[in-house]
Amino acid sequence: MPQLSHRRRLLVLAICCMSLLIVSLDNTVLNVALPSMQKDLDTTLSGMQWTIDAYTLVLASLLMLAGSTADRLGRRRVFQAGLVVFALGSLLCSLAPNLECLVAFRMVQAVGGSMLNPVAMSIITNTFTDPKERARAIGVWGGVVGISMAAGPIVGGLLVQSVDWRAIFWINVPIGALALFLTVRYVPESRAPHPRRVDPVGQLLVIALLGTLTYAIIEAPAAGWTSPLILGFAATAVAALAGLLWYERRRAEPLIDLRFFRSAPFSGATVVAVCAFAALGGFLFVNTLYLQDVRGLSALDAGLYMLPMAGMTLVFAPLSGRLVGAVGARLPLLLAGLAMVASGVLFAAFEAEASTPLLFTGYVLFGIGFGLVNAPITNTAVSGMPRTQAGVAAAIASTSRQVGQSLGVAVIGAVLASGTRAAATGSQFVEASRPAWWIIAGCGAAVLLLGALTTGRWARETARRTAERLESTQDAPDGQTPPPGPGPGDQPQTRVRA
């Protein structure tokens, strides 16, 4: 791969971060706008859950397909297509006349979004080849999430309060257009020399699994957990999971290469991503409803209240990248888990909502935890794999994030709906949300435990052996026995076209 200048590499990083900014900003802005959207569209709590989960579900379902497609057709080409579709979907969302149209247009947005983040991470991975430099770049990438969390509530609050909730989708259009122009001009084209074939059966099974599972969780409080409808969807989800595991093991080039999960750090990063982003999705959802529906704050004031969390994420995300580059992923993951557990317990056991100082303390702790967790997830997911498969590895990590956020919103929303209805008083809401906070604390505990178990010497050895198997297999001609694994100094190559 031709070495780009330091300035060109930084420019590529900035362009990729712009795509992350519009996708992340869209989520944080949307959360602040949920109460206004609910009133304007006259919908229920489950309707609000679907405005979030319709996006994250489609995103999660298509990320791996987008990653492998980019490896095959060209990462820059797919990235450009994603920017166009995402901007178009945003424009359509701003024109939605009802909830059904909004959910459908959010799905269009998600199709574009699926072509952005995993592909951008693959571009970054192939641009920054030095491990320490790559870890710092990923830290900057994670810092953009903090920027979106800091800016999103304020920007969303201002737009909702001064214009309308529809204006929150307008901001994606000019940012997407600028990113598209810069991508055409400065981002080099690259492909994997041995990209995977399309796996339509695996793709359909993933969609069936995620869609039926989320539908069952969201609609269960209204339909009944033991109703035939919910049990049918739950059974379909189980069958789809079993079919996916059976089919992918027998496919030469699967959508989800189950061999990746022989690497303990990669498996740990995948589960950590699900847990951390489930906690984030639930945290944002429950706090948005509490601050605006229970405390009666405006959208702008609710955004300002959540600044302590967003500010800590902004500060600790790049710090986490530097820590990963200097000492590895273990320390940031342990600190992240502790902070998220402390935040959840503060709300669950001490009713932090009842005291503004305690409320802000809980926000600060969660912001620190979430800021620390993102960089080690991404770095661990891609650093132990061959760079030629960076798109697929990054896509699995990104899929885990979106699956986690979907499940977080679905589960926390179901817990709230089971305990109280939208018109609950403050004391009723706090009581109903207590199980939700224990779930968030449990997610933090899982991050802490997995951070300790999957970052040691044994775990690193499993990653090394997995990478050797993957490299030797992809180098073997079809139908032949793969040659021995490469030596420690060998590097897989990626074709690049300026």
C-alpha angles and dihedrals in degrees: 000000000000111000113244120215118263091250092050091049091053090049091052089050091051092050092049090048090055089063091051089048095058093044094047094040089053091059097047094043091049093053092057090049096050098098092048091047091048092054096042095047093036095228139145134252090266089052089058090049090055093053086062102033097045086063098042094044095054089043092052092046095053104035096090092045089050092049095052092041090054091050088054105037099029131285096235092050094052091043090055092049090051092054092052095048094044092052091047091049090050091053091050091050090056089057098046111134096196144009095269092055092044091053091048093049090047086059089054088052089052093054088059093042091054088063094052119054103038091041091047090050090050089052090050092048092053093043098049104047098163107091096223093044090048092050090053091048090051088049089056088047089054090047089062088063087057091049091051091048091049096044099034100070093044096043090044093047092050093048095046093046099042102032121004139287088265090068091069089076095050095071092066093064101065093038090050092048092051092047090050093053093048092046092055091049105040115014114092119225117246138175137184112251090223107032120177124256120247113273106202095171093052090046092053091047091052091050091048093048097049096038098049094042093051093044091053093051097045098044098038096088091057099036097036127258092252097042116126090243095056094041089050093052091046091051090049090053091052091048091049091051092049091047092048093052092046096046099042092053090059099045119096093216107021128188088237111033101213089198088075088070092062084079107086094205091051093047090046092049090051094053092041089054091052092048097043095048093043086057091048094048092048093043094053093043098050094042094049091054093043098049096046105029100035105026091034096228122160119248090258094048091047089053091050091050090058094050093098089062094044093046092053091049089051092052100041101041096072090038088056090053090054091047091051090051093048106037107005134251099299101083097045091048094049093048091045092052093048093050094048092048091050092050094049094047091048090060098035100045104023102033094234089186089073092064125046094211090052090045091055091044089056090049092050093050093049092047091053092049096047092044091055098045103058102066096050090049093055097038094048093047096054106025096068095049132077110271089233088068095042092115094057094042092048090046092054090051091048091046089054090054093051093044088051094050091047092050092044093055092042096048097040091045090050091049091051093045091050093050101040144350127246093267094062122136121243096265092047092050093049091050093046092048095052094089088048090057091049088054090052090049089050090053089054090050089053090052090051094048096045091045088059096043103043104043104062133097094276091052093050090051091054089051092052093050092046092051091050092052093048093048094047092048095049091049093054119097115245113283095009132107111263117248122244116289119274123267121262093263097049117111126197113236131226124203113237130190120190 
